[in-house]
Amino acid sequence: MASAQTAIVTGGAGGGIGHGVSTVLAQAGWNVLIADMDHDAAVNLQQALVGQGLSAKALKVDLTEADAPDRVVEAAASWTGSLNGLVNNAGVPLNKTATDITDDEFDALMGLNLRAVFRLSRQALPQLQKAGGNIVNIASVHARATLATFTAYAASKAAVEGLTRGMAADFGPHGVRVNCVLPGLVDGPQSRRILAELVDDVEAFMDNWTKTNQLLPYATTPEDVGKLVAFLLSEDARSITGQSVVIDAGTLAQLGGRH
C-alpha cells in the first residue's frame, strides 16, 4: 500500500496520539517515518505496520539535539525521495505551578514543545514546498483553556498555535498548508501513564471526565486524532490553512461540567 506520499511523525511511537497518527496514515497509504526517542517502541510499530503490508520506517532521534532537523528530513528524503507531510507531535507535559517551575524545567519543556517544532518545520519547509506538502502541528486544548499546574505546558501549546498561523501566512503563497490540532483528553497507554502520576484511580477519572466534562460521553482515541490529521494533510483539506481544529468531544464547548 506504499505510495509516493511520505510523512514524518515525531513522537510517532508509544501508545499515544503519535501512535494513532502513524497507524492511520500508514493505513491510508502513506510512507510513515516514525521519529521517536523510544527506538524500541518505534521499531515495534514499524514491524507491526510492515507486517500488515504497510510502509513504515523507525528513526531514533532526540529532537532537541542540534543536528536533529537535518537527520530527520534527510532520513525521509533518502528513504523515498520526497517529503509530503510533517506531523509535529512530540511533546512533554509538566505539572507544576508557576512558582515551582525552575528555569531548566521551563527551558526543557519549551525546547521540545515549541523550539523543536519550529526547527524541524524550518528544515522541512523547502522539501514540502517542492512536493506540495503540508504540516500539521499537535497542540492541545490547554492552548485555549487550562488547569492549575499546567502553566508552562499551556504556554507552550498556545505558542504552537501562533507558530502555526505564522508559518501558514509565510508559506501559503508557496502552496504549503499549515494547520494545528488541539486534542482534549485522549485515552491511550501514554495518557494513562501520565494520569497515574496525578490521580489514584485512572479508570474512575476517565469515566468521570467523559460523563461530566465532555458533551460526548465516550473517550477520544489516538486513532480519532489520526483521522483528523490524515484529513488535514490530504487534498480534501486543500482550502484549510492557518487553522486550529479542536478534537475534545465537546469539552471546550460548554461552560462548566455537564450535569
Phi and psi restraints in degrees (value plus and minus 20) as a CYANA .aco file:
   2 ALA   PHI     -84.3   -44.3
   2 ALA   PSI     130.1   170.1
   3 SER   PHI    -157.0  -117.0
   3 SER   PSI    -198.8  -158.8
   4 ALA   PHI     -95.0   -55.0
   4 ALA   PSI     -30.1     9.9
   5 GLN   PHI    -101.4   -61.4
   5 GLN   PSI     101.9   141.9
   6 THR   PHI    -142.2  -102.2
   6 THR   PSI     113.1   153.1
   7 ALA   PHI    -148.2  -108.2
   7 ALA   PSI     123.4   163.4
   8 ILE   PHI    -116.9   -76.9
   8 ILE   PSI     112.7   152.7
   9 VAL   PHI    -142.9  -102.9
   9 VAL   PSI      90.4   130.4
  10 THR   PHI    -101.5   -61.5
  10 THR   PSI     126.2   166.2
  11 GLY   PHI      38.8    78.8
  11 GLY   PSI      17.1    57.1
  12 GLY   PHI    -105.9   -65.9
  12 GLY   PSI     -15.4    24.6
  13 ALA   PHI    -132.9   -92.9
  13 ALA   PSI    -173.0  -133.0
  14 GLY   PHI      49.9    89.9
  14 GLY   PSI    -175.9  -135.9
  15 GLY   PHI    -140.5  -100.5
  15 GLY   PSI       1.8    41.8
  16 GLY   PHI    -129.3   -89.3
  16 GLY   PSI    -169.4  -129.4
  17 ILE   PHI     -78.8   -38.8
  17 ILE   PSI     -63.2   -23.2
  18 GLY   PHI     -78.5   -38.5
  18 GLY   PSI     -60.1   -20.1
  19 HIS   PHI     -81.0   -41.0
  19 HIS   PSI     -64.7   -24.7
  20 GLY   PHI     -84.8   -44.8
  20 GLY   PSI     -61.7   -21.7
  21 VAL   PHI     -83.7   -43.7
  21 VAL   PSI     -68.3   -28.3
  22 SER   PHI     -78.3   -38.3
  22 SER   PSI     -64.1   -24.1
  23 THR   PHI     -85.3   -45.3
  23 THR   PSI     -68.0   -28.0
  24 VAL   PHI     -84.6   -44.6
  24 VAL   PSI     -62.7   -22.7
  25 LEU   PHI     -83.2   -43.2
  25 LEU   PSI     -62.5   -22.5
  26 ALA   PHI     -82.4   -42.4
  26 ALA   PSI     -61.3   -21.3
  27 GLN   PHI     -85.5   -45.5
  27 GLN   PSI     -46.6    -6.6
  28 ALA   PHI    -103.9   -63.9
  28 ALA   PSI     -19.3    20.7
  29 GLY   PHI      81.4   121.4
  29 GLY   PSI     -14.4    25.6
  30 TRP   PHI     -98.9   -58.9
  30 TRP   PSI     131.9   171.9
  31 ASN   PHI    -103.8   -63.8
  31 ASN   PSI     101.3   141.3
  32 VAL   PHI    -132.7   -92.7
  32 VAL   PSI      97.8   137.8
  33 LEU   PHI    -110.2   -70.2
  33 LEU   PSI      91.1   131.1
  34 ILE   PHI    -110.2   -70.2
  34 ILE   PSI      79.1   119.1
  35 ALA   PHI    -117.8   -77.8
  35 ALA   PSI      92.9   132.9
  36 ASP   PHI    -171.5  -131.5
  36 ASP   PSI     128.2   168.2
  37 MET   PHI     -88.6   -48.6
  37 MET   PSI     -51.6   -11.6
  38 ASP   PHI    -104.7   -64.7
  38 ASP   PSI      70.0   110.0
  39 HIS   PHI     -84.7   -44.7
  39 HIS   PSI     -58.3   -18.3
  40 ASP   PHI     -81.9   -41.9
  40 ASP   PSI     -63.9   -23.9
  41 ALA   PHI     -85.1   -45.1
  41 ALA   PSI     -60.3   -20.3
  42 ALA   PHI     -84.3   -44.3
  42 ALA   PSI     -62.8   -22.8
  43 VAL   PHI     -85.7   -45.7
  43 VAL   PSI     -61.1   -21.1
  44 ASN   PHI     -80.8   -40.8
  44 ASN   PSI     -62.6   -22.6
  45 LEU   PHI     -88.6   -48.6
  45 LEU   PSI     -61.2   -21.2
  46 GLN   PHI     -75.7   -35.7
  46 GLN   PSI     -68.5   -28.5
  47 GLN   PHI     -84.2   -44.2
  47 GLN   PSI     -58.4   -18.4
  48 ALA   PHI     -85.0   -45.0
  48 ALA   PSI     -61.7   -21.7
  49 LEU   PHI     -91.3   -51.3
  49 LEU   PSI     -64.2   -24.2
  50 VAL   PHI     -82.4   -42.4
  50 VAL   PSI     -55.5   -15.5
  51 GLY   PHI     -82.8   -42.8
  51 GLY   PSI     -40.9    -0.9
  52 GLN   PHI    -114.2   -74.2
  52 GLN   PSI     -12.8    27.2
  53 GLY   PHI      62.7   102.7
  53 GLY   PSI      -2.7    37.3
  54 LEU   PHI    -120.5   -80.5
  54 LEU   PSI     153.2   193.2
  55 SER   PHI    -133.2   -93.2
  55 SER   PSI      96.1   136.1
  56 ALA   PHI    -171.2  -131.2
  56 ALA   PSI     131.8   171.8
  57 LYS   PHI    -164.4  -124.4
  57 LYS   PSI     113.4   153.4
  58 ALA   PHI    -111.8   -71.8
  58 ALA   PSI     121.6   161.6
  59 LEU   PHI    -158.1  -118.1
  59 LEU   PSI     101.7   141.7
  60 LYS   PHI    -102.9   -62.9
  60 LYS   PSI     105.8   145.8
  61 VAL   PHI    -177.1  -137.1
  61 VAL   PSI     120.9   160.9
  62 ASP   PHI    -121.6   -81.6
  62 ASP   PSI      88.7   128.7
  63 LEU   PHI     -87.4   -47.4
  63 LEU   PSI     -31.7     8.3
  64 THR   PHI    -106.4   -66.4
  64 THR   PSI     -28.6    11.4
  65 GLU   PHI     -95.6   -55.6
  65 GLU   PSI     131.4   171.4
  66 ALA   PHI     -79.4   -39.4
  66 ALA   PSI     -58.4   -18.4
  67 ASP   PHI    -113.7   -73.7
  67 ASP   PSI     -14.9    25.1
  68 ALA   PHI     -79.2   -39.2
  68 ALA   PSI     -67.5   -27.5
  69 PRO   PHI     -78.2   -38.2
  69 PRO   PSI     -63.6   -23.6
  70 ASP   PHI     -79.4   -39.4
  70 ASP   PSI     -66.6   -26.6
  71 ARG   PHI     -82.9   -42.9
  71 ARG   PSI     -63.7   -23.7
  72 VAL   PHI     -88.4   -48.4
  72 VAL   PSI     -68.3   -28.3
  73 VAL   PHI     -85.6   -45.6
  73 VAL   PSI     -60.2   -20.2
  74 GLU   PHI     -84.9   -44.9
  74 GLU   PSI     -59.0   -19.0
  75 ALA   PHI     -81.9   -41.9
  75 ALA   PSI     -61.5   -21.5
  76 ALA   PHI     -88.3   -48.3
  76 ALA   PSI     -66.2   -26.2
  77 ALA   PHI     -85.5   -45.5
  77 ALA   PSI     -59.9   -19.9
  78 SER   PHI     -94.3   -54.3
  78 SER   PSI     -43.8    -3.8
  79 TRP   PHI     -92.8   -52.8
  79 TRP   PSI     -69.4   -29.4
  80 THR   PHI    -144.4  -104.4
  80 THR   PSI     -30.1     9.9
  81 GLY   PHI      72.0   112.0
  81 GLY   PSI     -24.2    15.8
  82 SER   PHI    -172.7  -132.7
  82 SER   PSI     145.0   185.0
  83 LEU   PHI    -154.9  -114.9
  83 LEU   PSI      99.0   139.0
  84 ASN   PHI    -134.5   -94.5
  84 ASN   PSI     -34.3     5.7
  85 GLY   PHI    -175.0  -135.0
  85 GLY   PSI     123.9   163.9
  86 LEU   PHI    -150.3  -110.3
  86 LEU   PSI     105.1   145.1
  87 VAL   PHI    -135.0   -95.0
  87 VAL   PSI      86.5   126.5
  88 ASN   PHI    -106.0   -66.0
  88 ASN   PSI      72.8   112.8
  89 ASN   PHI    -128.5   -88.5
  89 ASN   PSI     -48.4    -8.4
  90 ALA   PHI     -78.8   -38.8
  90 ALA   PSI     115.7   155.7
  91 GLY   PHI    -192.2  -152.2
  91 GLY   PSI     146.1   186.1
  92 VAL   PHI    -152.1  -112.1
  92 VAL   PSI     130.4   170.4
  93 PRO   PHI    -110.1   -70.1
  93 PRO   PSI     147.6   187.6
  94 LEU   PHI    -173.3  -133.3
  94 LEU   PSI      98.5   138.5
  95 ASN   PHI    -129.5   -89.5
  95 ASN   PSI      64.4   104.4
  96 LYS   PHI    -170.4  -130.4
  96 LYS   PSI     131.0   171.0
  97 THR   PHI     -94.5   -54.5
  97 THR   PSI     144.6   184.6
  98 ALA   PHI     -77.1   -37.1
  98 ALA   PSI     -57.4   -17.4
  99 THR   PHI     -98.1   -58.1
  99 THR   PSI     -33.2     6.8
 100 ASP   PHI    -117.1   -77.1
 100 ASP   PSI     -35.1     4.9
 101 ILE   PHI     -98.3   -58.3
 101 ILE   PSI     107.9   147.9
 102 THR   PHI    -103.9   -63.9
 102 THR   PSI     143.9   183.9
 103 ASP   PHI     -79.4   -39.4
 103 ASP   PSI     -61.7   -21.7
 104 ASP   PHI     -84.0   -44.0
 104 ASP   PSI     -61.1   -21.1
 105 GLU   PHI     -85.2   -45.2
 105 GLU   PSI     -63.3   -23.3
 106 PHE   PHI     -82.5   -42.5
 106 PHE   PSI     -65.9   -25.9
 107 ASP   PHI     -84.5   -44.5
 107 ASP   PSI     -59.4   -19.4
 108 ALA   PHI     -84.9   -44.9
 108 ALA   PSI     -62.1   -22.1
 109 LEU   PHI     -82.8   -42.8
 109 LEU   PSI     -70.1   -30.1
 110 MET   PHI     -86.0   -46.0
 110 MET   PSI     -49.8    -9.8
 111 GLY   PHI     -81.3   -41.3
 111 GLY   PSI     -58.1   -18.1
 112 LEU   PHI    -113.1   -73.1
 112 LEU   PSI     -66.8   -26.8
 113 ASN   PHI     -91.7   -51.7
 113 ASN   PSI     -45.4    -5.4
 114 LEU   PHI    -145.5  -105.5
 114 LEU   PSI     -77.1   -37.1
 115 ARG   PHI     -81.6   -41.6
 115 ARG   PSI     -61.4   -21.4
 116 ALA   PHI     -85.9   -45.9
 116 ALA   PSI     -54.6   -14.6
 117 VAL   PHI     -83.2   -43.2
 117 VAL   PSI     -66.4   -26.4
 118 PHE   PHI     -82.3   -42.3
 118 PHE   PSI     -68.1   -28.1
 119 ARG   PHI     -86.2   -46.2
 119 ARG   PSI     -62.3   -22.3
 120 LEU   PHI     -89.8   -49.8
 120 LEU   PSI     -59.5   -19.5
 121 SER   PHI     -81.9   -41.9
 121 SER   PSI     -65.0   -25.0
 122 ARG   PHI     -77.2   -37.2
 122 ARG   PSI     -61.1   -21.1
 123 GLN   PHI     -91.3   -51.3
 123 GLN   PSI     -55.1   -15.1
 124 ALA   PHI    -102.3   -62.3
 124 ALA   PSI     -44.8    -4.8
 125 LEU   PHI     -77.2   -37.2
 125 LEU   PSI     -61.5   -21.5
 126 PRO   PHI     -80.1   -40.1
 126 PRO   PSI     -60.3   -20.3
 127 GLN   PHI     -87.3   -47.3
 127 GLN   PSI     -62.0   -22.0
 128 LEU   PHI     -85.4   -45.4
 128 LEU   PSI     -59.3   -19.3
 129 GLN   PHI     -82.0   -42.0
 129 GLN   PSI     -61.6   -21.6
 130 LYS   PHI     -85.0   -45.0
 130 LYS   PSI     -56.2   -16.2
 131 ALA   PHI    -115.8   -75.8
 131 ALA   PSI     -23.4    16.6
 132 GLY   PHI      50.4    90.4
 132 GLY   PSI      14.5    54.5
 133 GLY   PHI    -111.7   -71.7
 133 GLY   PSI     158.1   198.1
 134 ASN   PHI    -159.8  -119.8
 134 ASN   PSI     146.2   186.2
 135 ILE   PHI    -141.8  -101.8
 135 ILE   PSI     119.3   159.3
 136 VAL   PHI    -145.6  -105.6
 136 VAL   PSI     102.4   142.4
 137 ASN   PHI    -119.2   -79.2
 137 ASN   PSI     117.4   157.4
 138 ILE   PHI    -117.7   -77.7
 138 ILE   PSI      91.7   131.7
 139 ALA   PHI    -123.5   -83.5
 139 ALA   PSI    -147.2  -107.2
 140 SER   PHI    -191.9  -151.9
 140 SER   PSI     137.4   177.4
 141 VAL   PHI     -81.2   -41.2
 141 VAL   PSI     -39.5     0.5
 142 HIS   PHI     -84.5   -44.5
 142 HIS   PSI     -34.3     5.7
 143 ALA   PHI     -88.8   -48.8
 143 ALA   PSI     -42.5    -2.5
 144 ARG   PHI    -129.7   -89.7
 144 ARG   PSI     -60.7   -20.7
 145 ALA   PHI    -168.5  -128.5
 145 ALA   PSI     113.9   153.9
 146 THR   PHI    -151.7  -111.7
 146 THR   PSI    -192.7  -152.7
 147 LEU   PHI    -148.5  -108.5
 147 LEU   PSI     144.1   184.1
 148 ALA   PHI     -77.8   -37.8
 148 ALA   PSI     123.2   163.2
 149 THR   PHI      59.4    99.4
 149 THR   PSI     -18.1    21.9
 150 PHE   PHI    -125.8   -85.8
 150 PHE   PSI       3.3    43.3
 151 THR   PHI     -71.4   -31.4
 151 THR   PSI     -79.4   -39.4
 152 ALA   PHI     -89.8   -49.8
 152 ALA   PSI     -58.5   -18.5
 153 TYR   PHI     -81.0   -41.0
 153 TYR   PSI     -67.0   -27.0
 154 ALA   PHI     -80.4   -40.4
 154 ALA   PSI     -60.9   -20.9
 155 ALA   PHI     -82.4   -42.4
 155 ALA   PSI     -62.0   -22.0
 156 SER   PHI     -85.6   -45.6
 156 SER   PSI     -58.9   -18.9
 157 LYS   PHI     -96.1   -56.1
 157 LYS   PSI     -52.7   -12.7
 158 ALA   PHI     -84.9   -44.9
 158 ALA   PSI     -57.3   -17.3
 159 ALA   PHI     -85.5   -45.5
 159 ALA   PSI     -55.7   -15.7
 160 VAL   PHI     -82.4   -42.4
 160 VAL   PSI     -57.1   -17.1
 161 GLU   PHI     -80.1   -40.1
 161 GLU   PSI     -66.5   -26.5
 162 GLY   PHI     -83.4   -43.4
 162 GLY   PSI     -61.0   -21.0
 163 LEU   PHI     -80.8   -40.8
 163 LEU   PSI     -60.6   -20.6
 164 THR   PHI     -79.5   -39.5
 164 THR   PSI     -68.6   -28.6
 165 ARG   PHI     -83.4   -43.4
 165 ARG   PSI     -61.1   -21.1
 166 GLY   PHI     -84.3   -44.3
 166 GLY   PSI     -65.4   -25.4
 167 MET   PHI     -86.8   -46.8
 167 MET   PSI     -54.8   -14.8
 168 ALA   PHI     -82.5   -42.5
 168 ALA   PSI     -60.7   -20.7
 169 ALA   PHI     -87.8   -47.8
 169 ALA   PSI     -59.5   -19.5
 170 ASP   PHI     -85.9   -45.9
 170 ASP   PSI     -61.9   -21.9
 171 PHE   PHI    -134.5   -94.5
 171 PHE   PSI     -21.7    18.3
 172 GLY   PHI     -76.0   -36.0
 172 GLY   PSI     -65.9   -25.9
 173 PRO   PHI     -81.2   -41.2
 173 PRO   PSI     -36.2     3.8
 174 HIS   PHI    -121.8   -81.8
 174 HIS   PSI     -10.9    29.1
 175 GLY   PHI      68.7   108.7
 175 GLY   PSI     -11.6    28.4
 176 VAL   PHI    -123.3   -83.3
 176 VAL   PSI     104.2   144.2
 177 ARG   PHI    -115.9   -75.9
 177 ARG   PSI     121.3   161.3
 178 VAL   PHI    -152.4  -112.4
 178 VAL   PSI      98.7   138.7
 179 ASN   PHI    -150.1  -110.1
 179 ASN   PSI     149.6   189.6
 180 CYS   PHI    -153.0  -113.0
 180 CYS   PSI     120.1   160.1
 181 VAL   PHI    -134.0   -94.0
 181 VAL   PSI     113.3   153.3
 182 LEU   PHI    -135.5   -95.5
 182 LEU   PSI      70.8   110.8
 183 PRO   PHI     -96.5   -56.5
 183 PRO   PSI     129.1   169.1
 184 GLY   PHI    -110.6   -70.6
 184 GLY   PSI    -163.8  -123.8
 185 LEU   PHI     -89.7   -49.7
 185 LEU   PSI     102.7   142.7
 186 VAL   PHI    -134.0   -94.0
 186 VAL   PSI     106.4   146.4
 187 ASP   PHI    -106.0   -66.0
 187 ASP   PSI      92.6   132.6
 188 GLY   PHI    -184.7  -144.7
 188 GLY   PSI     149.5   189.5
 189 PRO   PHI     -73.5   -33.5
 189 PRO   PSI     -58.9   -18.9
 190 GLN   PHI     -85.1   -45.1
 190 GLN   PSI     -67.2   -27.2
 191 SER   PHI     -82.6   -42.6
 191 SER   PSI     -59.4   -19.4
 192 ARG   PHI     -87.8   -47.8
 192 ARG   PSI     -53.6   -13.6
 193 ARG   PHI     -85.6   -45.6
 193 ARG   PSI     -61.8   -21.8
 194 ILE   PHI     -86.5   -46.5
 194 ILE   PSI     -64.1   -24.1
 195 LEU   PHI     -82.8   -42.8
 195 LEU   PSI     -53.0   -13.0
 196 ALA   PHI     -82.6   -42.6
 196 ALA   PSI     -42.5    -2.5
 197 GLU   PHI    -103.7   -63.7
 197 GLU   PSI     -32.5     7.5
 198 LEU   PHI    -132.0   -92.0
 198 LEU   PSI     -48.8    -8.8
 199 VAL   PHI    -149.6  -109.6
 199 VAL   PSI     137.7   177.7
 200 ASP   PHI     -97.9   -57.9
 200 ASP   PSI     -57.4   -17.4
 201 ASP   PHI    -146.7  -106.7
 201 ASP   PSI      79.4   119.4
 202 VAL   PHI     -84.2   -44.2
 202 VAL   PSI     -62.3   -22.3
 203 GLU   PHI     -82.3   -42.3
 203 GLU   PSI     -63.0   -23.0
 204 ALA   PHI     -86.1   -46.1
 204 ALA   PSI     -59.1   -19.1
 205 PHE   PHI     -82.7   -42.7
 205 PHE   PSI     -67.4   -27.4
 206 MET   PHI     -80.0   -40.0
 206 MET   PSI     -64.4   -24.4
 207 ASP   PHI     -82.9   -42.9
 207 ASP   PSI     -65.1   -25.1
 208 ASN   PHI     -86.1   -46.1
 208 ASN   PSI     -60.0   -20.0
 209 TRP   PHI     -82.6   -42.6
 209 TRP   PSI     -67.4   -27.4
 210 THR   PHI     -86.2   -46.2
 210 THR   PSI     -49.8    -9.8
 211 LYS   PHI    -104.8   -64.8
 211 LYS   PSI     -46.0    -6.0
 212 THR   PHI    -136.7   -96.7
 212 THR   PSI     -48.6    -8.6
 213 ASN   PHI    -125.2   -85.2
 213 ASN   PSI     -20.6    19.4
 214 GLN   PHI    -143.4  -103.4
 214 GLN   PSI     135.2   175.2
 215 LEU   PHI    -100.8   -60.8
 215 LEU   PSI     -52.3   -12.3
 216 LEU   PHI    -115.7   -75.7
 216 LEU   PSI     109.5   149.5
 217 PRO   PHI    -107.4   -67.4
 217 PRO   PSI      19.2    59.2
 218 TYR   PHI    -165.9  -125.9
 218 TYR   PSI     141.6   181.6
 219 ALA   PHI    -101.6   -61.6
 219 ALA   PSI     121.4   161.4
 220 THR   PHI     -96.1   -56.1
 220 THR   PSI     117.8   157.8
 221 THR   PHI    -126.4   -86.4
 221 THR   PSI     142.1   182.1
 222 PRO   PHI     -77.2   -37.2
 222 PRO   PSI     -53.5   -13.5
 223 GLU   PHI     -89.6   -49.6
 223 GLU   PSI     -52.9   -12.9
 224 ASP   PHI     -78.7   -38.7
 224 ASP   PSI     -65.1   -25.1
 225 VAL   PHI     -85.6   -45.6
 225 VAL   PSI     -59.7   -19.7
 226 GLY   PHI     -79.6   -39.6
 226 GLY   PSI     -58.7   -18.7
 227 LYS   PHI     -86.6   -46.6
 227 LYS   PSI     -57.4   -17.4
 228 LEU   PHI     -86.0   -46.0
 228 LEU   PSI     -63.8   -23.8
 229 VAL   PHI     -81.7   -41.7
 229 VAL   PSI     -64.2   -24.2
 230 ALA   PHI     -80.1   -40.1
 230 ALA   PSI     -59.8   -19.8
 231 PHE   PHI     -82.8   -42.8
 231 PHE   PSI     -66.8   -26.8
 232 LEU   PHI     -85.8   -45.8
 232 LEU   PSI     -48.6    -8.6
 233 LEU   PHI     -99.6   -59.6
 233 LEU   PSI     -38.6     1.4
 234 SER   PHI    -105.5   -65.5
 234 SER   PSI     148.3   188.3
 235 GLU   PHI     -87.5   -47.5
 235 GLU   PSI     -39.4     0.6
 236 ASP   PHI     -82.4   -42.4
 236 ASP   PSI     -41.7    -1.7
 237 ALA   PHI    -124.5   -84.5
 237 ALA   PSI       9.5    49.5
 238 ARG   PHI     -80.9   -40.9
 238 ARG   PSI     -41.3    -1.3
 239 SER   PHI    -128.5   -88.5
 239 SER   PSI      -4.0    36.0
 240 ILE   PHI    -131.2   -91.2
 240 ILE   PSI      97.4   137.4
 241 THR   PHI    -174.2  -134.2
 241 THR   PSI     134.0   174.0
 242 GLY   PHI      49.8    89.8
 242 GLY   PSI      -1.2    38.8
 243 GLN   PHI    -127.9   -87.9
 243 GLN   PSI     133.7   173.7
 244 SER   PHI    -135.5   -95.5
 244 SER   PSI      99.7   139.7
 245 VAL   PHI    -127.8   -87.8
 245 VAL   PSI      99.0   139.0
 246 VAL   PHI    -104.0   -64.0
 246 VAL   PSI     113.4   153.4
 247 ILE   PHI    -151.7  -111.7
 247 ILE   PSI      69.1   109.1
 248 ASP   PHI    -159.5  -119.5
 248 ASP   PSI      -2.7    37.3
 249 ALA   PHI      37.9    77.9
 249 ALA   PSI       3.9    43.9
 250 GLY   PHI      73.6   113.6
 250 GLY   PSI      -6.0    34.0
 251 THR   PHI     -80.8   -40.8
 251 THR   PSI     -67.5   -27.5
 252 LEU   PHI    -100.7   -60.7
 252 LEU   PSI     -26.8    13.2
 253 ALA   PHI    -105.4   -65.4
 253 ALA   PSI     -22.8    17.2
 254 GLN   PHI    -142.2  -102.2
 254 GLN   PSI     137.7   177.7
 255 LEU   PHI    -119.4   -79.4
 255 LEU   PSI      87.1   127.1
 256 GLY   PHI      59.2    99.2
 256 GLY   PSI    -198.4  -158.4
 257 GLY   PHI     -98.8   -58.8
 257 GLY   PSI     140.4   180.4
 258 ARG   PHI     -98.7   -58.7
 258 ARG   PSI     120.1   160.1
